[in-house]
Protein backbone atom coordinates (compact mmCIF):
# COMPACT_ATOMS: atom_id res chain seq x y z
CA UNK A 1 0.00 0.00 0.00
CA UNK A 2 1.42 3.40 -1.00
CA UNK A 3 0.87 6.50 1.15
CA UNK A 4 -1.67 7.83 -1.36
CA UNK A 5 -3.56 4.53 -1.37
CA UNK A 6 -3.47 4.55 2.42
CA UNK A 7 -5.08 8.00 2.62
CA UNK A 8 -7.67 7.10 -0.01
CA UNK A 9 -8.61 4.06 2.05
CA UNK A 10 -8.91 6.12 5.25
CA UNK A 11 -10.88 8.94 3.65
CA UNK A 12 -13.29 6.56 1.94
CA UNK A 13 -13.84 4.11 4.81
CA UNK A 14 -13.68 6.21 7.96
CA UNK A 15 -16.15 9.08 8.55
CA UNK A 16 -14.27 12.38 8.76
CA UNK A 17 -15.78 15.36 10.60
CA UNK A 18 -14.04 18.07 8.61
CA UNK A 19 -15.47 16.56 5.41
CA UNK A 20 -18.99 15.42 6.35
CA UNK A 21 -19.68 17.17 9.67
CA UNK A 22 -21.79 15.88 12.60
CA UNK A 23 -22.39 12.46 11.00
CA UNK A 24 -18.75 11.63 11.85
CA UNK A 25 -19.12 12.61 15.52
CA UNK A 26 -19.32 9.71 17.99
CA UNK A 27 -21.02 10.72 21.24
CA UNK A 28 -19.06 8.27 23.39
CA UNK A 29 -15.53 6.98 23.91
CA UNK A 30 -16.28 3.31 23.18
CA UNK A 31 -14.39 3.15 19.88
CA UNK A 32 -11.43 5.07 21.25
CA UNK A 33 -11.18 2.76 24.26
CA UNK A 34 -11.26 -0.28 21.96
CA UNK A 35 -8.53 1.24 19.80
CA UNK A 36 -6.35 1.98 22.83
CA UNK A 37 -6.77 -1.59 24.05
CA UNK A 38 -5.83 -2.89 20.60
CA UNK A 39 -2.68 -0.75 20.74
CA UNK A 40 -1.87 -1.81 24.33
CA UNK A 41 -2.80 1.57 25.79
CA UNK A 42 -0.26 3.97 24.28
CA UNK A 43 -1.99 6.94 25.99
CA UNK A 44 -0.44 5.71 29.24
CA UNK A 45 3.08 5.74 27.81
CA UNK A 46 3.96 9.45 27.91
CA UNK A 47 3.41 12.67 29.87
CA UNK A 48 1.05 15.15 28.27
CA UNK A 49 -0.76 18.46 28.50
CA UNK A 50 -4.39 18.40 27.36
CA UNK A 51 -5.81 21.52 25.66
CA UNK A 52 -9.49 22.28 24.99
CA UNK A 53 -11.48 25.42 24.19
CA UNK A 54 -13.63 27.03 21.52
CA UNK A 55 -11.02 29.38 20.05
CA UNK A 56 -7.27 29.54 20.45
CA UNK A 57 -6.56 25.96 21.41
CA UNK A 58 -4.50 25.38 18.26
CA UNK A 59 -2.39 28.50 18.76
CA UNK A 60 -1.99 27.72 22.46
CA UNK A 61 -0.91 24.15 21.73
CA UNK A 62 1.65 25.22 19.13
CA UNK A 63 3.13 27.97 21.29
CA UNK A 64 3.46 25.66 24.27
CA UNK A 65 5.03 22.91 22.16
CA UNK A 66 7.49 25.42 20.68
CA UNK A 67 8.55 26.58 24.15
CA UNK A 68 9.05 23.01 25.35
CA UNK A 69 11.14 22.28 22.25
CA UNK A 70 13.31 25.32 22.93
CA UNK A 71 13.78 24.04 26.50
CA UNK A 72 15.25 20.82 25.12
CA UNK A 73 12.34 18.45 25.63
CA UNK A 74 11.40 15.91 22.98
CA UNK A 75 7.91 17.23 22.39
CA UNK A 76 4.96 15.57 20.69
CA UNK A 77 2.16 17.71 19.23
CA UNK A 78 -1.27 16.45 18.18
CA UNK A 79 -3.61 19.00 16.56
CA UNK A 80 -6.44 19.17 14.04
CA UNK A 81 -7.52 19.74 11.37
CA UNK A 82 -4.64 19.73 8.91
CA UNK A 83 -4.36 22.34 6.18
CA UNK A 84 -2.41 20.61 3.42
CA UNK A 85 -0.97 17.29 4.60
CA UNK A 86 -2.67 14.86 6.98
CA UNK A 87 0.67 14.36 8.75
CA UNK A 88 0.58 17.96 10.05
CA UNK A 89 -1.62 16.62 12.84
CA UNK A 90 1.14 14.49 14.38
CA UNK A 91 4.56 16.02 14.99
CA UNK A 92 7.57 15.48 17.23
CA UNK A 93 9.79 18.54 17.65
CA UNK A 94 8.01 20.02 14.65
CA UNK A 95 8.72 17.07 12.35
CA UNK A 96 5.67 15.39 10.84
CA UNK A 97 5.20 11.66 11.28
CA UNK A 98 6.72 9.83 8.30
CA UNK A 99 4.60 8.46 5.46
CA UNK A 100 6.08 5.01 6.07
CA UNK A 101 4.92 5.00 9.68
CA UNK A 102 1.39 6.00 8.67
CA UNK A 103 1.23 3.22 6.08
CA UNK A 104 2.72 0.53 8.31
CA UNK A 105 0.34 1.45 11.13
CA UNK A 106 -2.71 1.17 8.86
CA UNK A 107 -1.55 -2.11 7.34
CA UNK A 108 -0.89 -3.60 10.77
CA UNK A 109 -4.21 -2.64 12.34
CA UNK A 110 -6.52 -2.49 9.32
CA UNK A 111 -8.49 -5.62 10.20
CA UNK A 112 -9.04 -4.39 13.73
CA UNK A 113 -10.27 -1.04 12.47
CA UNK A 114 -12.70 -2.76 10.12
CA UNK A 115 -14.32 -4.53 13.06
CA UNK A 116 -14.54 -1.37 15.21
CA UNK A 117 -15.47 1.04 12.38
CA UNK A 118 -13.98 4.12 14.05
CA UNK A 119 -14.18 7.69 12.83
CA UNK A 120 -11.18 9.24 11.11
CA UNK A 121 -10.37 11.25 14.25
CA UNK A 122 -10.60 8.22 16.55
CA UNK A 123 -8.16 6.34 14.34
CA UNK A 124 -5.83 9.35 14.11
CA UNK A 125 -5.71 9.71 17.89
CA UNK A 126 -4.63 6.08 18.11
CA UNK A 127 -1.86 6.66 15.57
CA UNK A 128 -0.64 9.79 17.35
CA UNK A 129 -0.51 8.22 20.81
CA UNK A 130 1.17 5.08 19.46
CA UNK A 131 3.77 7.24 17.68
CA UNK A 132 4.48 9.35 20.77
CA UNK A 133 4.89 6.30 23.01
CA UNK A 134 7.12 4.43 20.59
CA UNK A 135 9.22 7.54 20.01
CA UNK A 136 9.64 8.02 23.77
CA UNK A 137 8.67 11.69 23.82
CA UNK A 138 9.40 13.58 27.03
CA UNK A 139 6.05 15.31 26.85
CA UNK A 140 3.21 15.79 24.37
CA UNK A 141 0.73 18.60 23.85
CA UNK A 142 -2.65 17.13 22.93
CA UNK A 143 -5.36 19.33 21.42
CA UNK A 144 -8.97 18.16 21.61
CA UNK A 145 -10.85 17.88 18.36
CA UNK A 146 -14.36 18.82 19.50
CA UNK A 147 -15.69 19.55 22.97
CA UNK A 148 -13.80 17.65 25.63
CA UNK A 149 -15.82 15.18 27.68
CA UNK A 150 -16.53 12.86 24.75
CA UNK A 151 -13.56 13.84 22.58
CA UNK A 152 -11.38 10.95 21.44
CA UNK A 153 -8.34 12.51 23.11
CA UNK A 154 -10.03 12.35 26.50
CA UNK A 155 -8.48 9.00 27.38
CA UNK A 156 -5.15 10.63 28.23
CA UNK A 157 -3.91 11.19 31.78
CA UNK A 158 -2.38 14.68 31.62
CA UNK A 159 -0.13 16.43 34.09
CA UNK A 160 -1.94 19.67 33.25
CA UNK A 161 -5.23 20.60 31.57
CA UNK A 162 -5.82 23.88 29.73
CA UNK A 163 -9.14 25.35 28.57
CA UNK A 164 -8.74 28.48 26.45
CA UNK A 165 -12.30 29.83 26.48
CA UNK A 166 -15.94 28.98 25.83
CA UNK A 167 -17.75 30.59 22.92
CA UNK A 168 -20.58 29.79 20.53
CA UNK A 169 -19.62 26.97 18.17
CA UNK A 170 -20.87 23.46 17.36
CA UNK A 171 -24.05 24.15 19.37
CA UNK A 172 -25.81 21.25 17.62
CA UNK A 173 -23.35 18.86 19.29
CA UNK A 174 -22.17 20.59 22.47
CA UNK A 175 -25.27 22.43 23.65
CA UNK A 176 -27.19 25.63 23.01
CA UNK A 177 -25.95 27.61 26.03
CA UNK A 178 -22.47 28.64 27.12
CA UNK A 179 -23.07 26.69 30.32
CA UNK A 180 -23.71 23.45 28.42
CA UNK A 181 -20.71 24.01 26.17
CA UNK A 182 -18.54 24.73 29.24
CA UNK A 183 -19.69 21.48 30.84
CA UNK A 184 -18.45 19.59 27.79
CA UNK A 185 -15.11 21.42 27.79
CA UNK A 186 -14.76 20.82 31.55
CA UNK A 187 -14.88 17.11 30.84
CA UNK A 188 -11.10 17.14 30.33
CA UNK A 189 -10.52 18.08 33.99
CA UNK A 190 -9.02 15.02 35.65
CA UNK A 191 -8.76 14.06 39.35
CA UNK A 192 -5.90 15.74 41.21
CA UNK A 193 -4.66 17.36 38.00
CA UNK A 194 -4.31 21.17 37.85
CA UNK A 195 -6.37 23.04 35.27
CA UNK A 196 -5.89 26.56 33.96
CA UNK A 197 -8.70 28.48 32.25
CA UNK A 198 -7.66 31.15 29.77
CA UNK A 199 -10.64 33.50 29.89
CA UNK A 200 -12.97 34.22 32.80
CA UNK A 201 -16.66 34.35 31.89
CA UNK A 202 -19.47 34.91 34.37
CA UNK A 203 -21.64 32.18 32.85
CA UNK A 204 -18.93 29.51 32.88
CA UNK A 205 -16.61 30.33 35.80
CA UNK A 206 -18.68 28.51 38.42
CA UNK A 207 -19.03 25.45 36.19
CA UNK A 208 -15.26 25.07 35.86
CA UNK A 209 -14.76 25.68 39.59
CA UNK A 210 -17.41 23.10 40.47
CA UNK A 211 -15.93 20.39 38.23
CA UNK A 212 -12.42 21.14 39.51
CA UNK A 213 -13.58 20.94 43.12
CA UNK A 214 -15.33 17.63 42.49
CA UNK A 215 -12.06 16.27 41.04
CA UNK A 216 -9.94 17.82 43.81
CA UNK A 217 -8.01 19.65 41.10
CA UNK A 218 -6.38 23.04 41.59
CA UNK A 219 -7.88 25.63 39.26
CA UNK A 220 -6.70 29.07 38.18
CA UNK A 221 -7.68 31.67 35.57
CA UNK A 222 -4.85 33.07 33.46
CA UNK A 223 -6.56 36.39 32.74
CA UNK A 224 -6.90 36.99 36.47
CA UNK A 225 -3.12 36.63 36.85
CA UNK A 226 -1.73 38.34 33.75
CA UNK A 227 -2.69 41.41 31.78
CA UNK A 228 -1.20 41.82 28.33
CA UNK A 229 -1.05 44.62 25.82
CA UNK A 230 0.35 44.84 22.29
CA UNK A 231 3.43 47.05 22.09
CA UNK A 232 4.26 46.96 18.39
CA UNK A 233 2.37 46.72 15.10
CA UNK A 234 3.33 46.54 11.42
CA UNK A 235 1.65 48.15 8.42
CA UNK A 236 -0.11 44.84 7.72
CA UNK A 237 -1.63 44.79 11.20
CA UNK A 238 0.84 42.21 12.50
CA UNK A 239 1.24 42.50 16.26
CA UNK A 240 5.00 42.19 16.62
CA UNK A 241 5.44 42.57 20.39
CA UNK A 242 3.55 42.23 23.65
CA UNK A 243 4.13 43.52 27.19
CA UNK A 244 3.00 41.29 30.07
CA UNK A 245 1.87 42.69 33.39
CA UNK A 246 1.32 40.89 36.67
CA UNK A 247 0.04 42.63 39.81
CA UNK A 248 0.30 45.95 37.95
CA UNK A 249 4.02 45.41 37.32
CA UNK A 250 5.62 44.48 33.98
CA UNK A 251 7.09 40.98 34.20
CA UNK A 252 8.05 40.48 30.55
CA UNK A 253 8.58 43.40 28.18
CA UNK A 254 8.69 43.36 24.39
CA UNK A 255 7.81 39.70 24.03
CA UNK A 256 8.01 38.81 20.35
CA UNK A 257 5.49 36.25 19.11
CA UNK A 258 5.64 34.55 15.73
CA UNK A 259 1.82 34.50 15.61
CA UNK A 260 0.79 38.03 14.72
CA UNK A 261 -2.96 38.09 15.44
CA UNK A 262 -4.02 40.58 18.12
CA UNK A 263 -6.24 37.82 19.53
CA UNK A 264 -3.09 36.06 20.74
CA UNK A 265 -3.32 38.43 23.71
CA UNK A 266 -5.91 35.98 25.04
CA UNK A 267 -3.71 32.91 24.48
CA UNK A 268 -0.31 34.16 25.60
CA UNK A 269 -1.30 34.59 29.29
CA UNK A 270 -2.58 31.01 29.33
CA UNK A 271 0.69 29.72 27.89
CA UNK A 272 2.66 31.75 30.45
CA UNK A 273 0.56 30.43 33.32
CA UNK A 274 1.08 26.89 32.01
CA UNK A 275 4.87 27.32 31.82
CA UNK A 276 4.88 28.74 35.34
CA UNK A 277 3.04 25.72 36.66
CA UNK A 278 5.24 23.30 34.69
CA UNK A 279 8.31 24.91 36.27
CA UNK A 280 6.80 24.17 39.68
CA UNK A 281 6.36 20.55 38.60
CA UNK A 282 10.02 20.24 37.64
CA UNK A 283 9.66 20.76 33.89
CA UNK A 284 12.09 23.67 33.73
CA UNK A 285 11.82 26.46 31.18
CA UNK A 286 13.98 29.59 31.37
CA UNK A 287 12.86 33.07 30.30
CA UNK A 288 15.24 32.88 27.34
CA UNK A 289 13.71 29.57 26.22
CA UNK A 290 10.24 31.02 26.76
CA UNK A 291 11.02 34.02 24.56
CA UNK A 292 12.60 31.86 21.87
CA UNK A 293 9.60 29.53 21.92
CA UNK A 294 7.15 32.35 21.28
CA UNK A 295 9.34 33.96 18.65
CA UNK A 296 10.08 30.75 16.71
CA UNK A 297 6.67 29.09 16.98
CA UNK A 298 6.07 29.00 13.22
CA UNK A 299 9.44 27.49 12.34
CA UNK A 300 9.42 25.13 15.34
CA UNK A 301 5.93 23.70 14.84
CA UNK A 302 4.86 24.51 11.29
CA UNK A 303 1.68 26.33 12.32
CA UNK A 304 0.05 28.39 9.58
CA UNK A 305 -3.13 30.34 8.88
CA UNK A 306 -3.20 32.54 11.98
CA UNK A 307 -3.22 36.15 10.72
CA UNK A 308 -0.81 35.03 8.04
CA UNK A 309 0.39 37.83 5.78
CA UNK A 310 0.79 36.28 2.33
CA UNK A 311 1.91 39.47 0.57
CA UNK A 312 2.43 43.16 1.30
CA UNK A 313 1.39 44.82 -1.99
CA UNK A 314 -1.50 44.46 -1.86
CA UNK A 315 -1.63 43.41 1.77
CA UNK A 316 -3.07 39.88 1.68
CA UNK A 317 -4.03 38.19 4.93
CA UNK A 318 -5.36 34.66 5.56
CA UNK A 319 -6.89 33.62 8.86
CA UNK A 320 -8.67 30.44 9.93
CA UNK A 321 -11.19 32.16 12.25
CA UNK A 322 -14.53 30.46 11.59
CA UNK A 323 -17.01 31.40 14.31
CA UNK A 324 -18.53 34.63 15.63
CA UNK A 325 -15.96 35.22 18.36
CA UNK A 326 -13.00 34.50 16.07
CA UNK A 327 -14.33 36.66 13.23
CA UNK A 328 -14.97 39.53 15.68
CA UNK A 329 -11.30 39.52 16.69
CA UNK A 330 -10.18 39.43 13.05
CA UNK A 331 -12.46 42.28 11.98
CA UNK A 332 -11.27 44.44 14.87
CA UNK A 333 -7.70 43.95 13.67
CA UNK A 334 -8.65 44.70 10.06
CA UNK A 335 -10.06 48.05 11.18
CA UNK A 336 -6.61 49.18 12.32
CA UNK A 337 -5.03 48.76 8.88
CA UNK A 338 -4.88 51.60 6.38
CA UNK A 339 -5.94 50.59 2.88
CA UNK A 340 -7.77 52.00 -0.14
CA UNK A 341 -10.26 49.21 -0.90
CA UNK A 342 -11.14 46.00 0.91
CA UNK A 343 -11.56 42.66 -0.87
CA UNK A 344 -13.04 39.74 1.08
CA UNK A 345 -12.54 36.19 -0.22
CA UNK A 346 -15.06 34.27 1.87
CA UNK A 347 -16.21 30.66 2.10
CA UNK A 348 -18.01 28.68 4.78
CA UNK A 349 -19.19 25.23 5.81
CA UNK A 350 -22.86 24.43 6.06
CA UNK A 351 -23.16 23.66 9.80
CA UNK A 352 -22.15 27.09 11.13
CA UNK A 353 -24.17 30.14 12.21
CA UNK A 354 -23.09 31.78 8.98
CA UNK A 355 -25.36 34.81 8.83
CA UNK A 356 -24.24 36.12 12.22
CA UNK A 357 -20.59 35.76 11.15
CA UNK A 358 -21.15 37.51 7.84
CA UNK A 359 -22.83 40.42 9.62
CA UNK A 360 -19.52 41.23 11.30
CA UNK A 361 -17.58 41.99 8.11
CA UNK A 362 -17.23 45.61 6.91
CA UNK A 363 -20.02 46.55 4.51
CA UNK A 364 -17.69 48.61 2.32
CA UNK A 365 -15.77 45.57 1.15
CA UNK A 366 -16.16 43.75 -2.16
CA UNK A 367 -16.87 40.07 -1.55
CA UNK A 368 -15.78 37.05 -3.54
CA UNK A 369 -17.89 34.13 -2.34
CA UNK A 370 -16.55 30.61 -2.82
CA UNK A 371 -16.97 27.02 -1.65
CA UNK A 372 -14.16 25.11 0.05
CA UNK A 373 -13.57 21.81 -1.72
CA UNK A 374 -15.14 19.52 0.90
CA UNK A 375 -18.65 18.00 1.10
CA UNK A 376 -19.55 20.34 4.00
CA UNK A 377 -18.72 23.40 1.92
CA UNK A 378 -21.63 25.83 1.47
CA UNK A 379 -22.67 26.61 -2.10
CA UNK A 380 -21.28 30.07 -3.00
CA UNK A 381 -24.60 31.24 -4.44
CA UNK A 382 -26.33 30.38 -1.17
CA UNK A 383 -23.53 32.12 0.73
CA UNK A 384 -24.03 35.21 -1.42
CA UNK A 385 -27.77 35.25 -0.64
CA UNK A 386 -27.06 35.07 3.11
CA UNK A 387 -24.44 37.81 2.79
CA UNK A 388 -26.79 40.15 0.93
CA UNK A 389 -29.26 39.89 3.82
CA UNK A 390 -26.70 41.55 6.10
CA UNK A 391 -25.57 44.18 3.59
CA UNK A 392 -22.54 42.55 1.96
CA UNK A 393 -22.11 42.73 -1.80
CA UNK A 394 -20.13 40.63 -4.23
CA UNK A 395 -20.12 37.75 -6.68
CA UNK A 396 -20.09 33.97 -6.36
CA UNK A 397 -17.22 31.89 -7.78
CA UNK A 398 -17.03 28.18 -8.44
CA UNK A 399 -13.79 27.68 -6.51
CA UNK A 400 -11.53 29.28 -3.93
CA UNK A 401 -8.83 29.62 -6.57
CA UNK A 402 -11.08 31.55 -8.95
CA UNK A 403 -12.38 33.80 -6.16
CA UNK A 404 -8.87 34.70 -5.05
CA UNK A 405 -7.73 35.29 -8.61
CA UNK A 406 -10.65 37.67 -9.18
CA UNK A 407 -9.76 39.57 -5.99
CA UNK A 408 -6.13 39.86 -7.09
CA UNK A 409 -7.17 41.06 -10.55
CA UNK A 410 -9.34 43.79 -9.04
CA UNK A 411 -6.98 44.91 -6.29
CA UNK A 412 -4.36 47.64 -6.55
CA UNK A 413 -1.20 47.73 -4.45
CA UNK A 414 -2.76 49.98 -1.78
CA UNK A 415 -5.74 47.63 -1.24
CA UNK A 416 -6.25 44.84 1.29
CA UNK A 417 -7.31 41.28 0.50
CA UNK A 418 -8.65 39.15 3.36
CA UNK A 419 -9.12 35.38 2.94
CA UNK A 420 -11.18 33.45 5.46
CA UNK A 421 -14.53 32.35 6.81
CA UNK A 422 -13.39 28.74 7.01
CA UNK A 423 -10.24 26.82 7.85
CA UNK A 424 -10.68 24.96 4.56
CA UNK A 425 -10.69 28.12 2.44
CA UNK A 426 -7.35 29.08 3.99
CA UNK A 427 -6.06 25.55 3.46
CA UNK A 428 -6.66 25.78 -0.28
CA UNK A 429 -4.91 29.14 -0.51
CA UNK A 430 -1.73 28.33 1.40
TAPE-V6010 format. One record per run of one state. SS is the DSSP state (2 for helix, 1 for strand, 0 for the rest). FROM is the first residue (numbers start at 1). LEN is the number of residues. If there is no record, write none. Layout:
((SS | FROM | LEN) (SS | FROM | LEN))
This chain:
((0 | 1 | 2) (2 | 3 | 11) (0 | 14 | 3) (2 | 17 | 8) (0 | 25 | 5) (2 | 30 | 9) (0 | 39 | 3) (2 | 42 | 3) (0 | 45 | 3) (1 | 48 | 5) (0 | 53 | 4) (2 | 57 | 14) (0 | 71 | 4) (1 | 75 | 4) (0 | 79 | 7) (2 | 86 | 4) (1 | 90 | 3) (0 | 93 | 2) (1 | 95 | 2) (0 | 97 | 2) (2 | 99 | 18) (0 | 117 | 3) (2 | 120 | 15) (0 | 135 | 4) (1 | 139 | 5) (0 | 144 | 16) (1 | 160 | 4) (0 | 164 | 7) (2 | 171 | 4) (0 | 175 | 3) (2 | 178 | 11) (0 | 189 | 6) (1 | 195 | 3) (0 | 198 | 4) (2 | 202 | 13) (0 | 215 | 4) (1 | 219 | 3) (2 | 222 | 4) (1 | 226 | 8) (0 | 234 | 5) (1 | 239 | 8) (0 | 247 | 2) (1 | 249 | 8) (0 | 257 | 7) (2 | 264 | 17) (0 | 281 | 6) (2 | 287 | 9) (0 | 296 | 1) (2 | 297 | 5) (0 | 302 | 6) (1 | 308 | 5) (0 | 313 | 2) (1 | 315 | 4) (0 | 319 | 5) (2 | 324 | 11) (0 | 335 | 7) (1 | 342 | 5) (0 | 347 | 2) (1 | 349 | 1) (0 | 350 | 4) (2 | 354 | 5) (0 | 359 | 7) (1 | 366 | 4) (0 | 370 | 7) (1 | 377 | 1) (0 | 378 | 2) (2 | 380 | 10) (0 | 390 | 3) (1 | 393 | 4) (0 | 397 | 3) (2 | 400 | 11) (0 | 411 | 5) (1 | 416 | 5) (0 | 421 | 2) (2 | 423 | 7) (0 | 430 | 1))
